[in-house]
């Protein structure tokens, strides 16, 4: 069950709305592994950043701006196509770490193989990011992604500005996710029908240090590192039990 499909709790609508509000700014999220089965966990950024430091050089060498492209979901093919079409021009301005998903990996690998060697080294392609995810999130200056639930937890946890392309189908719930971050100055929203504008927007954002710093700060403010504990406390409240003490929450 996703936060977008949470059923109404008819006997306690106020509490249910509070739970939905907490989940909408989630700090505990489903992160896609190489096997594209969601793994739910709490984002412990201290541990993840420590792991990121160990693999940072392998994932994204710090020789300029780093663009993270998350095109691994089944509905992200048009994002991968847009990146493929603009790949050479994008690599002129940044290193790209690209999670393409299994369906598009072979095509993107062939595209990478056709690049001149200097550009090939600047294009880091993965079918999925798992152990490398924290390093990529930490290294990136900007992310291009759909606006699924994971963006609500992962990007704020790392203070990562984003260019979000909401999936236009499935009830358009991703638009609400994207607007949530954009309204707080943490993201820029690009409609799927306007993906031809992607290279220009990426260049514009990566070329504006002040704007990126502002977006990074705004993204960090959105983070809810205590979201898992807050949700647990609200569930306990709904069940009519005493809330766990702060020490108990930390222990959990």
Buried (B, 14 or more C-beta within 10 A) or exposed (E): EEBBEEEEBEEBEEBBEBBBEBBBBBBBBBBBBBEEEEEEEBBEBEEBBEBBEEBBEEBBBEEEBBBBBBBBBEBBBBBBBBBBBBBBEBBEBBBBBBBBBEBBBEBBEEBBEEBEEEBBEBBBBBBBBBEBBBBBBBBBBBBBBBBBBBBBBBBBBBBBBBBBBBBEEEEEBBBEBBBBBBEBBBBBBBEBEEBEBBBEBBBEBBEEEEBBEBBBEBBBEBBBBBBBBBBBBBEEBBEEEEEBEEEEBEEE
